[in-house]
Amino acid sequence: MTKESSAKRTLSELYFANDTKKARADEETAPLTLETLPPELLAISLAGYADWGDLAKLACVQSSWKNLVADSAEFQGRDSKWQLAMSLLHGDDKHAGNSICRHGELESEERALTGNNRGLQRNESLAVKYLQEIAGISVDGRGNNGEFLDLKSVLPGDQSSDEAIDHGMVDEPALIELANCYLHGIGVERNPQLAIHYLVTAYHCKKSLRAAHTLAMLYEYPDMSCDQIKIDVVAAFEWFKAAAANEHVPSMAELALCYELGCGVEQDDSEALEWYTKAANKGCSPSHYSVGEHFEEARGVRMDHEEAVLWYYKAAKLGEEDGFNGLKRLKDTARRIIPECDHGAMNLLNVDAQAMGVMMNE
């Protein structure tokens, strides 16, 4: 057995202790069985090294172990209960974690901790039960006035979901995972109001930038909620802004796009360029191209093809196809200021030199 995701689970040896009669048995002549092993060894072997699937099978061995899985999660704290919830939610899937994402932007930061669940059968409704326990709050999708939340009224400054909660007990990943379950009907009936409420609570109680970005994406892209939440570009802009102001890189890029298109806010090329530049400087590869495009087309800044080429070059080095296209459009300038372009080699871009040379010479 391996100890990857369950290494921290170690029930007390008393959990596995024999009863009085068995303890008095002649240990020298007794056969070597699970029941005769020292309880300390059982605790380490079963709870410390077994996977959830193994524990589920062992729970069937004898009646005193029937609650082994539940007890392992209950007595070992938040991490153990989270791992069990993810195992029940995803079964034998090799990956577990938040699936409210677009192009992989919002994958769970704890996904690497869950690993392969090796044999535990999926039980989504039970997973939701554990997630609700981990979340640390009891919410039913209603505001302080007892009415269901108006989805379009929920903005970063709206504190209606913050109901005198002990913020230290609120668990951000559990809230986000629950939101996903209620959005897509995983283990529960679909309830977009409750999904939104979980996300808003995660933001207000834990300042969750992932929750803010997720809310913005849900309002911006209806396919993310299976068309359950109507497009609200103003709400999307406000949530992108809240996350971007705290240096959430994907939100920076999305906020820049809002300014560029005038989506939920008055169109402003200067603001768009500022946020694209911030996102690019934080490592967002598509934003490098967008900055270059602004310099090439004199949007919010004076026209500067040399500056545009430099940004396109950075985008191309990061593998952005648009970066190559930008260099192609400005190939005369590119040949002049970037030696790799002049020689048609582009070795620093890790692309086929001959192919790049042909493209630059077209």
LINWO-V527005 format. One record per backbone hydrogen bond with DSSP energy under -0.5 kcal/mol. CO is the residue of the C=O (numbers start at 1). NH is the residue of the N-H. E is the energy in kcal/mol with one decimal. If there is no record, write none. Layout:
BEGIN
{{CO/NH/E} {CO/NH/E}}
END
This chain:
BEGIN
{{3/7/-0.8} {4/7/-0.5} {6/9/-1.8} {8/10/-0.8} {12/15/-1.7} {13/16/-1.1} {14/17/-1.0} {19/23/-2.2} {20/24/-1.1} {22/25/-1.1} {25/27/-1.1} {26/29/-0.6} {26/30/-1.5} {31/33/-1.0} {33/36/-0.9} {33/37/-0.9} {34/37/-0.6} {38/42/-2.0} {39/43/-2.7} {40/44/-2.0} {41/45/-2.9} {42/46/-3.1} {42/47/-0.6} {43/47/-1.4} {43/48/-0.9} {44/48/-0.7} {44/49/-0.8} {46/50/-0.5} {51/55/-2.5} {52/56/-2.4} {53/57/-1.6} {54/58/-2.4} {55/59/-1.9} {57/60/-1.3} {58/61/-1.9} {58/62/-0.7} {62/65/-1.9} {63/66/-1.6} {65/68/-2.3} {67/71/-3.1} {68/72/-2.2} {69/73/-1.7} {70/74/-2.6} {71/75/-2.8} {72/76/-0.7} {74/77/-0.5} {77/81/-1.9} {78/82/-2.7} {79/83/-2.3} {80/84/-2.1} {81/85/-2.4} {82/86/-2.5} {83/87/-2.1} {84/88/-2.7} {85/89/-2.0} {86/90/-2.0} {87/91/-2.0} {88/123/-2.4} {90/93/-2.3} {93/117/-0.7} {98/108/-0.7} {99/101/-1.7} {102/105/-1.4} {104/107/-0.8} {108/111/-1.1} {110/113/-1.6} {110/114/-0.6} {111/114/-1.3} {111/115/-1.0} {117/53/-0.9} {117/120/-0.8} {123/127/-2.1} {124/128/-2.3} {125/129/-1.6} {126/130/-2.1} {127/131/-2.5} {128/132/-2.5} {129/133/-1.6} {130/134/-2.5} {131/135/-2.5} {132/136/-0.7} {133/136/-0.6} {135/171/-1.8} {137/139/-0.6} {141/149/-1.5} {143/146/-1.9} {147/143/-2.6} {149/151/-0.8} {150/153/-2.2} {150/154/-0.6} {151/154/-1.0} {153/155/-0.8} {155/158/-2.1} {157/159/-0.6} {159/162/-1.6} {161/163/-1.2} {162/164/-0.8} {165/167/-1.2} {166/169/-1.9} {166/170/-0.6} {167/170/-0.8} {170/172/-0.6} {171/175/-1.9} {172/176/-2.3} {173/177/-2.4} {174/178/-2.5} {175/179/-2.2} {176/180/-1.7} {177/181/-2.0} {178/182/-2.5} {179/183/-1.9} {180/184/-2.1} {181/185/-1.0} {181/186/-2.3} {182/191/-2.6} {185/187/-0.9} {191/195/-2.2} {192/196/-2.6} {193/197/-2.2} {194/198/-2.5} {195/199/-2.0} {196/200/-2.9} {197/201/-2.4} {198/202/-2.2} {199/203/-1.9} {200/204/-2.8} {201/205/-2.8} {202/206/-1.7} {202/208/-1.3} {203/207/-1.8} {207/209/-0.6} {208/212/-1.8} {209/213/-2.6} {210/214/-2.4} {211/215/-2.5} {212/216/-2.1} {213/217/-2.4} {214/218/-2.4} {215/219/-2.0} {216/220/-1.9} {217/221/-3.1} {219/232/-1.7} {220/222/-0.6} {221/224/-1.7} {222/225/-1.2} {222/227/-3.0} {223/226/-1.0} {225/228/-1.2} {228/230/-0.5} {232/236/-2.5} {233/237/-2.4} {234/238/-2.3} {235/239/-2.3} {236/240/-2.6} {237/241/-2.6} {238/242/-2.1} {239/243/-2.0} {240/244/-3.1} {241/245/-2.3} {243/246/-1.1} {243/248/-1.7} {244/247/-2.2} {247/249/-0.9} {248/252/-1.8} {249/253/-1.9} {250/254/-2.1} {251/255/-2.9} {252/256/-2.2} {253/257/-1.8} {254/258/-2.0} {255/259/-2.1} {256/260/-2.6} {257/261/-2.4} {258/262/-1.4} {258/263/-2.4} {259/268/-2.1} {262/264/-0.8} {268/272/-2.2} {269/273/-2.7} {270/274/-2.2} {271/275/-2.3} {272/276/-2.6} {273/277/-2.4} {274/278/-2.0} {275/279/-2.4} {276/280/-2.6} {277/281/-2.6} {278/282/-0.8} {279/282/-0.6} {279/284/-2.4} {280/283/-2.0} {283/285/-0.9} {284/288/-0.8} {285/288/-1.0} {285/289/-0.9} {286/290/-1.7} {287/291/-2.4} {288/292/-2.0} {289/293/-2.5} {290/294/-1.8} {291/295/-1.8} {292/296/-2.5} {293/297/-2.3} {294/298/-0.5} {294/299/-2.5} {295/304/-1.9} {298/300/-0.8} {304/308/-2.1} {305/309/-2.4} {306/310/-1.9} {307/311/-1.9} {308/312/-2.6} {309/313/-2.8} {310/314/-1.8} {311/315/-2.2} {312/316/-2.7} {313/317/-2.3} {314/318/-1.2} {315/320/-2.5} {316/319/-1.9} {319/321/-0.6} {320/323/-0.7} {320/324/-1.1} {321/325/-2.1} {322/326/-2.4} {323/327/-2.1} {324/328/-2.1} {325/329/-2.2} {326/330/-1.9} {328/331/-1.3} {330/334/-2.7} {331/335/-2.7} {332/336/-1.1} {333/337/-1.9} {334/338/-2.4} {337/339/-0.5} {338/341/-1.0} {338/342/-1.7} {339/343/-2.1} {340/344/-0.6} {340/345/-1.3} {340/346/-0.6} {341/344/-0.6} {344/357/-0.5} {346/349/-1.5} {346/351/-0.9} {347/350/-1.7} {352/356/-2.3} {353/357/-2.5} {354/358/-2.2} {355/359/-2.1} {356/360/-2.6} {357/361/-1.4} {358/362/-0.6} {359/362/-0.9}}
END
